Amino acid sequence: MLNWYSMIRKKESPEVLASLQKRVFDLHIENEVLKEHLASQRDMFIRTNLYMNELQNELEKSKDLVQQQNQELEEKVTLRTAELSTINAELQTLLYRSSHDLKAPLCTIKGLVMLLESLNNDEEHVEICAMMNDTIYRQETLLQNLSFLGSVKSRHCIYKEINLMSLLKEVTDECKTKHPNVHTEIKIDTPENPVISSDTYLLTEVIRAVISNSFIFRKEGPLEITLDVKLTESNTIILSIRDNGIGIKEKFIPLVFDMFYRANEQSQGSGLGLFCTKSAVEKMGGSVILRTIEGSGTEIIITLPLQ
């Protein structure tokens, strides 16, 4: 039995061996292919790693360069800011000193005009003196605006309680005194004893600038000015100042708050009044708008927080 079985095994061995050899060969081929694939992947990984390292180095260099440029830029900005602050301070000092120094000779001229008025009362003489007083008032307004403009930007608001009725009465009486030859009718309509918390200096200058414009841009005949104060539910106060002056053309309205802008080429104003008004109102946390009809008058509406 063993001999017969061995004979059978011997007969099958070449076929099995060939099959095994083929299988071994196939596995060897697959193994070589895998080795080549792994080698290719390894080379690709090495190249990718090198490329990433190069990118990282470039990124570090770029980062260092950006940091250096940012530092240089910050130094330039700091230097320019300091220079601008110095220039701004010098300009404010110049505005203040110039307006202050020009007031003295202006007061002298004003005194001389008053002396001339007392020496002669004839109609022509009085008319000339009135024209001179009007010119002096315009110059005083310009100096006030320049001085005010120099301080409003750098000023820190000092808030305290203000009786608005008393302030309006004080400023309107002051303006009427400066224009004794202008027939003026002023009406003030306010709630009973309106009290707000605001900066007295800024608010006074705002009201003075608006009313001064009413005198400057008046028509022939009596000047009518109405000041109306309303308290709102949103804890704000609205101050309206209306006049019956010459008004402004509609196309010029968007430009009236620009510095030195004059809506009328024949205007003798400085072009600073409304610019100063807007700057001061915004400094106090408020807003201002203008409504006007050419030939019928102008209304300035100022909105301010009560506190």
C-alpha positions as CSV (number, residue, x, y, z in Angstrom):
1,M,0.0,0.0,0.0
2,L,2.8,2.4,0.8
3,N,4.5,1.8,-2.5
4,W,1.3,2.5,-4.4
5,Y,0.6,5.7,-2.5
6,S,4.1,6.9,-3.0
7,M,3.7,6.2,-6.7
8,I,0.6,8.3,-6.8
9,R,2.3,11.2,-4.9
10,K,5.3,11.0,-7.2
11,K,3.0,11.2,-10.2
12,E,1.3,14.4,-8.9
13,S,4.4,16.1,-7.6
14,P,5.5,17.7,-10.9
15,E,2.2,19.4,-11.4
16,V,1.9,20.6,-7.9
17,L,5.4,21.8,-7.9
18,A,4.9,23.7,-11.1
19,S,1.8,25.3,-9.6
20,L,3.7,26.3,-6.4
21,Q,6.6,27.6,-8.4
22,K,4.3,29.8,-10.5
23,R,2.6,31.0,-7.3
24,V,6.0,31.8,-5.8
25,F,7.0,33.7,-9.0
26,D,3.8,35.7,-9.0
27,L,4.3,36.6,-5.4
28,H,7.8,37.6,-6.1
29,I,6.6,39.9,-8.9
30,E,4.0,41.4,-6.7
31,N,6.6,41.9,-4.0
32,E,8.9,43.7,-6.4
33,V,6.0,45.9,-7.6
34,L,5.2,46.7,-4.0
35,K,8.8,47.5,-3.3
36,E,8.9,49.8,-6.3
37,H,5.6,51.5,-5.2
38,L,6.9,51.9,-1.6
39,A,10.2,53.3,-2.9
40,S,8.3,55.7,-5.1
41,Q,6.1,56.7,-2.2
42,R,9.1,57.2,0.0
43,D,10.8,59.4,-2.6
44,M,7.6,61.4,-3.0
45,F,7.4,61.8,0.8
46,I,11.0,62.9,1.0
47,R,10.5,65.5,-1.8
48,T,7.2,66.7,-0.2
49,N,8.9,67.0,3.2
50,L,11.8,69.0,1.7
51,Y,9.3,71.2,-0.1
52,M,7.4,71.8,3.1
53,N,10.6,72.6,4.9
54,E,11.4,75.2,2.2
55,L,7.9,76.6,2.5
56,Q,8.3,76.8,6.3
57,N,11.6,78.6,5.9
58,E,10.1,81.0,3.4
59,L,7.2,81.6,5.7
60,E,9.5,82.3,8.6
61,K,11.4,84.8,6.5
62,S,8.2,86.4,5.3
63,K,7.0,86.6,8.9
64,D,10.2,88.2,10.1
65,L,10.0,90.7,7.2
66,V,6.4,91.5,7.9
67,Q,7.2,92.0,11.6
68,Q,10.1,94.3,10.7
69,Q,7.9,96.3,8.3
70,N,5.1,96.6,10.9
71,Q,7.6,97.8,13.4
72,E,9.0,100.3,11.0
73,L,5.5,101.4,10.1
74,E,4.5,101.8,13.7
75,E,7.5,103.9,14.3
76,K,6.7,106.1,11.4
77,V,3.0,106.4,12.5
78,T,4.2,107.3,16.0
79,L,6.6,109.9,14.6
80,R,4.0,111.3,12.3
81,T,1.4,111.4,15.0
82,A,3.7,113.3,17.3
83,E,4.5,115.7,14.4
84,L,0.8,116.2,13.7
85,S,0.1,116.7,17.4
86,T,2.8,119.4,17.6
87,I,1.6,121.1,14.4
88,N,-2.0,120.9,15.6
89,A,-1.0,122.4,19.0
90,E,0.9,125.2,17.2
91,L,-2.0,125.9,14.9
92,Q,-4.4,126.1,17.9
93,T,-2.0,128.5,19.7
94,L,-1.6,130.6,16.5
95,L,-5.4,130.8,16.1
96,Y,-5.9,131.7,19.7
97,R,-3.1,134.3,19.8
98,S,-4.0,135.8,16.5
99,S,-7.7,136.2,17.3
100,H,-6.7,137.5,20.8
101,D,-4.1,140.0,19.5
102,L,-6.5,141.3,16.8
103,K,-9.3,142.0,19.3
104,A,-7.4,144.9,21.0
105,P,-7.1,147.1,17.8
106,L,-10.7,146.2,17.0
107,C,-11.8,147.4,20.4
108,T,-9.9,150.6,19.8
109,I,-11.6,151.2,16.4
110,K,-15.0,150.4,18.1
111,G,-14.3,153.1,20.7
112,L,-13.3,155.6,18.1
113,V,-16.6,155.0,16.2
114,M,-18.6,155.5,19.4
115,L,-16.7,158.8,19.8
116,L,-17.6,159.9,16.3
117,E,-21.2,159.0,16.9
118,S,-21.3,161.3,19.9
119,L,-19.7,164.2,18.0
120,N,-22.2,164.5,15.2
121,N,-25.8,163.4,15.0
122,D,-26.7,164.2,11.4
123,E,-28.4,161.5,9.4
124,E,-25.5,160.8,7.0
125,H,-22.9,160.7,9.8
126,V,-25.1,158.2,11.8
127,E,-25.5,156.0,8.8
128,I,-21.8,155.8,8.2
129,C,-21.2,155.0,11.8
130,A,-23.8,152.3,11.6
131,M,-22.0,150.7,8.6
132,M,-18.7,150.9,10.5
133,N,-20.3,149.2,13.5
134,D,-21.7,146.5,11.3
135,T,-18.3,145.9,9.8
136,I,-16.7,145.7,13.2
137,Y,-19.3,143.2,14.3
138,R,-18.5,141.0,11.4
139,Q,-14.8,141.1,12.2
140,E,-15.5,140.3,15.8
141,T,-17.6,137.3,14.7
142,L,-14.7,136.1,12.6
143,L,-12.3,136.4,15.4
144,Q,-14.7,134.6,17.8
145,N,-15.1,131.8,15.3
146,L,-11.3,131.4,14.8
147,S,-10.7,131.3,18.5
148,F,-13.6,128.9,19.0
149,L,-12.4,126.7,16.2
150,G,-9.0,126.5,17.7
151,S,-10.3,125.2,21.0
152,V,-13.4,123.0,20.2
153,K,-11.4,120.1,18.8
154,S,-9.1,119.8,21.8
155,R,-11.6,120.7,24.4
156,H,-12.9,118.2,26.9
157,C,-16.6,118.9,27.6
158,I,-17.4,120.1,31.0
159,Y,-21.0,119.2,31.8
160,K,-23.1,121.1,34.3
161,E,-26.8,122.1,34.6
162,I,-27.8,125.0,32.4
163,N,-31.1,127.0,32.5
164,L,-31.7,127.1,28.8
165,M,-34.2,130.0,29.0
166,S,-31.7,132.2,30.8
167,L,-28.9,131.3,28.3
168,L,-31.1,132.0,25.3
169,K,-32.2,135.4,26.7
170,E,-28.6,136.3,27.5
171,V,-27.2,135.5,24.0
172,T,-30.1,137.1,22.1
173,D,-29.8,140.3,24.2
174,E,-26.1,140.4,23.5
175,C,-26.7,140.1,19.7
176,K,-29.4,142.8,19.8
177,T,-27.0,145.1,21.6
178,K,-24.3,144.6,18.9
179,H,-26.9,145.6,16.3
180,P,-28.7,148.6,17.8
181,N,-29.8,149.9,14.4
182,V,-31.5,146.6,13.3
183,H,-35.1,146.4,14.2
184,T,-35.3,142.9,15.7
185,E,-38.3,140.9,17.0
186,I,-37.2,137.8,19.0
187,K,-39.6,135.2,20.4
188,I,-38.5,132.5,22.7
189,D,-40.8,129.6,23.3
190,T,-39.6,127.0,25.9
191,P,-41.1,124.7,28.5
192,E,-41.1,126.2,32.0
193,N,-37.5,126.5,33.3
194,P,-35.9,124.0,30.9
195,V,-32.7,122.6,32.5
196,I,-30.2,120.5,30.6
197,S,-26.7,119.1,31.4
198,S,-24.3,120.4,28.8
199,D,-21.1,122.3,28.2
200,T,-21.9,126.0,28.8
201,Y,-19.1,127.4,26.7
202,L,-19.8,125.2,23.7
203,L,-23.6,125.6,23.8
204,T,-23.3,129.4,24.2
205,E,-21.0,129.6,21.2
206,V,-23.4,127.4,19.1
207,I,-26.4,129.6,19.9
208,R,-24.4,132.8,19.3
209,A,-23.1,131.6,15.9
210,V,-26.6,130.7,14.7
211,I,-28.2,134.0,15.8
212,S,-25.2,135.9,14.4
213,N,-25.9,134.4,11.0
214,S,-29.5,135.6,11.3
215,F,-28.3,139.1,11.7
216,I,-25.7,138.8,8.9
217,F,-28.0,137.3,6.4
218,R,-31.1,139.4,7.0
219,K,-33.4,141.0,4.5
220,E,-34.6,144.6,4.4
221,G,-37.1,145.3,7.1
222,P,-37.5,143.9,10.6
223,L,-35.6,140.8,11.5
224,E,-37.7,138.1,13.1
225,I,-36.1,135.3,15.1
226,T,-38.0,132.5,16.8
227,L,-36.3,130.1,19.3
228,D,-38.3,127.0,20.1
229,V,-37.3,124.4,22.6
230,K,-38.9,120.9,22.9
231,L,-38.2,118.0,25.2
232,T,-38.6,114.5,23.7
233,E,-39.4,111.1,25.1
234,S,-36.0,109.9,24.0
235,N,-34.3,112.0,26.7
236,T,-33.2,114.7,24.2
237,I,-33.9,118.4,23.7
238,I,-34.5,120.0,20.3
239,L,-33.7,123.6,19.8
240,S,-35.0,125.3,16.7
241,I,-33.8,128.7,15.7
242,R,-35.8,130.3,12.8
243,D,-35.4,133.6,11.0
244,N,-37.0,135.4,8.1
245,G,-33.7,136.1,6.4
246,I,-32.6,135.7,2.8
247,G,-32.5,131.9,3.0
248,I,-30.3,129.6,0.9
249,K,-30.7,128.0,-2.5
250,E,-31.6,124.4,-2.2
251,K,-28.6,123.2,-4.2
252,F,-26.3,124.7,-1.7
253,I,-27.8,123.0,1.4
254,P,-25.5,120.0,1.5
255,L,-22.5,122.3,1.5
256,V,-23.4,124.8,4.2
257,F,-21.6,123.0,7.0
258,D,-18.3,122.9,5.2
259,M,-15.4,125.1,6.4
260,F,-15.3,128.5,4.7
261,Y,-18.2,127.7,2.5
262,R,-20.3,130.6,1.4
263,A,-23.7,129.9,-0.2
264,N,-23.8,133.5,-1.6
265,E,-20.9,135.0,-3.4
266,Q,-21.9,138.4,-2.2
267,S,-21.9,137.2,1.4
268,Q,-19.7,139.1,3.9
269,G,-19.7,136.3,6.4
270,S,-16.6,134.3,7.3
271,G,-17.9,130.9,6.2
272,L,-17.0,129.5,9.6
273,G,-20.2,129.9,11.6
274,L,-22.1,126.8,10.6
275,F,-18.9,124.7,10.5
276,C,-18.1,125.7,14.1
277,T,-21.7,125.0,15.0
278,K,-21.6,121.5,13.7
279,S,-18.3,120.8,15.3
280,A,-19.4,121.9,18.7
281,V,-22.8,120.2,18.6
282,E,-21.1,116.9,17.6
283,K,-18.6,117.4,20.4
284,M,-21.5,117.5,22.8
285,G,-23.0,114.3,21.4
286,G,-25.7,116.0,19.4
287,S,-26.6,116.6,15.7
288,V,-27.7,119.6,13.7
289,I,-29.6,120.0,10.4
290,L,-30.6,123.0,8.3
291,R,-33.9,123.8,6.6
292,T,-34.3,126.8,4.3
293,I,-36.3,128.4,1.6
294,E,-34.6,131.0,-0.6
295,G,-36.1,134.4,0.2
296,S,-38.2,133.1,3.1
297,G,-35.6,132.4,5.9
298,T,-33.6,129.6,7.5
299,E,-34.2,127.2,10.4
300,I,-31.4,125.5,12.3
301,I,-32.5,122.4,14.3
302,I,-30.1,121.3,17.0
303,T,-30.7,118.0,18.9
304,L,-28.8,117.5,22.2
305,P,-28.9,114.8,24.9
306,L,-30.5,116.1,28.1
307,Q,-27.6,114.6,30.1
